[in-house]
Amino acid sequence: MAVVLFGLYETNTCRTPRSMISWNKHINGAVALLRLRGNDQLMTPLGRRLFFHFRSQILAFCLYSREAVPDILSRRTELATKYDQEDVSNHTLAVIFSRFCNIRASRDLFQNYENSAIFVKELLLIDAALTKWARYLPSQYHYDRVVVGERSESVFSEYYHVYKSILAATLWNNYRCIRILVNQTLVDEYDYLSLQVSAKVASSRESQTPYAIRTLAPKYQVEWLARDICASVPSFLGYKKEFIHHDLYLRAIVGNLLIWPLYNAGITSSVSNEMRMWLVGRLEKIADVMGIEQCIIFAGMLRSEVVKSI
């Protein structure tokens, strides 16, 4: 529990990259505790809740640092599924999440770009697994899509989502984050392959290579998923009376659940600057109202992306 509290402290007071390093050290401490506590930690509901929190933080760290998921986390996830049959969807998503982190980390480690076609095939298999996961989610995770009658700064586009619980909204955003990263990586790989082909057929009259055309579908997926993350924001920050309500204490907790989805939605190259600036506004609101200062760093990163694209 102490590691959880220290991690939240770093998140809430993190204003500089140095603070991010301290937060990462707490994540490494969480991994060490998972090893020390053994399998018994999964025998009780409280132990499993702590494990789920550790897991989400460790997976976020692996995405941010582009590192492989520790083996101990994968083994504990497999075991947790046996003790907690009611949360199989969450465990399954964590397994897919880990699979992406691991193949990306392996690619970064060996810098083997000669096998881009094989890497793309792996990414497509992961994307298919994510599609199947979303299609067969239990009914308690279903949500409603509501079209707005008038524009508001609280809603990015023409619709928003209403979820049955904040846990359902969080699970969906975790899915969207990982699928955004998978599809953005596909875009990057197709761009690389397209350049390789173009270099070989420089004299060709064709304006686009087959790989350049293939980027269109994942780019569309990234934009659509990012819009759905935006549509989930009112469920966390409030908008209409039908949304889940939180007292001040709980709002600070749900604010933490929203940071990474907002950042991941805005950092990709496939979204508009209009969306990025709206996401910056939501991050700054969380920092101002809920006191979660890590949002200031991420808002600054998204602003830099806007400047670079101009």
N, C-alpha and C positions, 0 to 999 in steps of 0.2 A: 504493500500500500504506500510505503514511503516513496518508492521510485515513481509511482503514479502521481503522487502529489508534487514531487520535485519536477517531474516532466511537465505537469500543468503550470507550475510556477514559471518554468523557462518559457513556455508558450505565451503566457500572459504578460511577461515582462521583456520578451525578446524584441529588441529594437535594432540590433546590429548583427552582422555576420558572426561576430565573436560569440554572441548569445546562442546562435544556431549551433555552433560547435559544442557549447555546453549542453544544449538539448540533445545532441547526438550522443554525447557521453552517457547521458541518462538512459538512452535507448540501449546502448551497449551493456549498461548495468542490468537492464530488464532481461536481455538475452542470457546474461550470466545467472540471473535468478531463476529463469526457466529451467536451466540445467540443474541448479542446486535443489530445487523443490521437487523434482522428479514427477512421476505420474500421479502421485497422490493429490496434487493440486487440482486435478480434474474430477475428483470424486464428489465435490460439493458444489452447489449452485454458485456460492460466492467465489470459490476458486476458479470456476469456469468463467465467471464474469470478469475477474481480474485477468485471466488468460486472454479473453477476447479483447480487452483494452490493450494489453501488451501487444497482441498480434496486429491490431490496426495501426498502432504507432510504429512497430517494426517494419511493417509492409510499406507505410508511408515513407519511412527513412530509406528503405531499399529503392523505392521509386526515385526519391530525391537524389540519392547518391549513386544511383545506377549500379548498385551492388546486388549480389546474389542473396537470396533468402537463406538464413541459417538453417542447417539441416534439422536442428532441434525443434524449430518452429513447425516445419513440415510434419515431423513425427508426432508432435503434440496435437496438431490439427487432426491428423488421422485418428488419433486416440479419442479426441474430444467428440468426434462424430458418433462414436459408440456409446458415449455417456449422455449425449444430448441430441436425441433423434428429432426433437422439435425444431432445431435450428440447423438442419442439414443444408438448407439453401445458403446460409451464411458460410458454412464450412466449405461447401463446394466452390463458392466464389473465391474464397481464400486460396484454394488449391490452384485455380486457374490464374489468379493473381500472381502466385508464386512462380508458376510455370513461365509467365511472361518475363518477370524480373530475372529469372535464371538464364533464359536464353539470351536476353539482351546483355546481361552482365558477361556471359561467355563470349558474345560477339565483341564487346568492348575490350575484354581481356586479351583475346588473340588477334584482334584487328584483322580478321580474315575476311576481307571483302570479296575474295574470289568466289565465295560460296553464297553470294547474295540471293540467288534463285532458291537455294535450299532454305535460307533464312526466311524468305518471303513465304514459302510453303508452310513453315512452322507458324508464322504469324496468321496465315489464313485459317489454319486449323484451330488456333486459339480463338480467333474471331468467331468461327463457327460454333465453338463450345460456348462462348458467351451468348450468342444468339439463342442457342438451345436452352441455356440456363434461364434467360429472361422469358422465354415462351412458356416454360412449365413452372413458373413461380406459383406457390399456393395463393389462395384468394385473399389471405390477410395482408398480402403485399400489393394488391391491386390498388390503383389510384384513379381519380377522375381528372379529366382534362377540361378546363372551363375557359371559354372564350370571354375576354374582357369587353365591357361595353364602352369603356373610355380609357385612354392611356393614363398611366401613372408611373412615377419614378420607382415605385415598388415592384413593378412588373416590366420586364425587358421588352417582350414582344406582345403578340395579340392573345396570348393564353397563359394560364398558370395551372399548377397541379394542386390537388387536394388529396392528402394521404390519410390513411387510417391511424397512423402513429408516426412519431418522429423516428422510430427505429426502421420503419418501412421506407421513409424518405431517405434515411442514411444509407440503407442497403442499396437502393436504386442509384444513389449518387456514387457509391463505391463502384458499382457496375459501370456506370457511365465514365468514370475516371479511367478505369483500366481499359475500357474499349476505345476511348479517345486516344490513349497512348499507343495502343495496338495499331489503330488506323493511321495515326500520324507517323508512326514508324514505317508503316507500309508506304505512305506517301514519300518519305525520305528515301526508302529503298528503291522505289520505282523511279524517282528522280535520278538516283545514282546509276541505275541500270540504263535509263534513257540516255544519259550522258555517254555511257560506254558505247551504246549502239550508235549514237549520233557521231561519235568520233570515228567509228569504223566505216560509216556510210556518209561522210561529209559531202560527197558529191551528189547524193540522192536529192531528188526534187521534192520528196515528201517533207511536209512541214512538221509532222509529229510522228514520233516512234510509237509502236504499240504500248510501250511502257508509259509514255507520257499520257496516253489516253486512259490507261488503267488507274492513274492517280485520281481521276474524277470521282469514282465511287467512294474511296476512303475519305476524300476531302468532304464530300457530302455528308458522310456519316459523322465526321468530326464536328461539323457545323451543327448538325441536327442534335447530336448528343450534348453539345455545349448549350444549345438553346433549352434543352430539357433540364440541365442543371440550373440555368437561369430561372426556369419555370418553377423549380422546387424552392427557390429562395424565400418566397412569402410564407411557406410553411415553417421556416425557421425564424424569420425576422418579424413576421406578422403582416397582415394586410386586411383581410376581411374577417367577419365574425365566425365563418365556418372553419377557420384554421385552428390548428392545435395551439392552445394558449400556454404560456409559461410564466411562472413568477420570475423575479429578478435573478434568483439563484440558478434556476433551470435554464434561463436564457443564456447565461454565461457558458453553461455546458454545451447547449446546442450550437452556440457560436463557434466553439472549437470544432464541432462536427462539420461545419460549413467551410472552413478555411481552405483545406486541400482541394475540394471540388471547385471552388471559385478560382483558385490559382491554376489548376490543371485545365479548366475551361478556357482561360485567357492566354496561357503561355504558348499554345500551339499556333502554328503559322496559318492555319486554315480558317480562322475566325476574323471578323471585321474589327476595326479599331473602335467602332461604335459600341460593340459588345464589350471590348476590353475596358473602355472607359466606364461603362455601366458596372462592370465587375469591380473596378477600382473603387467606385463609389460605395459598393456594398462592403468591400473590405474595410474601407475607411469608416463606415458606419459601425461595423463590429468593433473596431479599435476604439472609436469614440464613445459608444454607448455601453459596451461590455468590457472595455479595458483590456482587450486581448491585443497586445502590442506587436505580436508576430505579424499581424495583418499589415502593419506599416511597411515591413520589409517586402512582403509579397505584392502589395499595391505599388511600391516603387519599381519592382521588377516588371510588372505589367505596363507601367507608364513608359519604361525604357523600351519595351517592345513596340509601343505606339510610335515613339520617336524614331526608332530604327526603320519603321515601315513607311515613314513619310518621305 
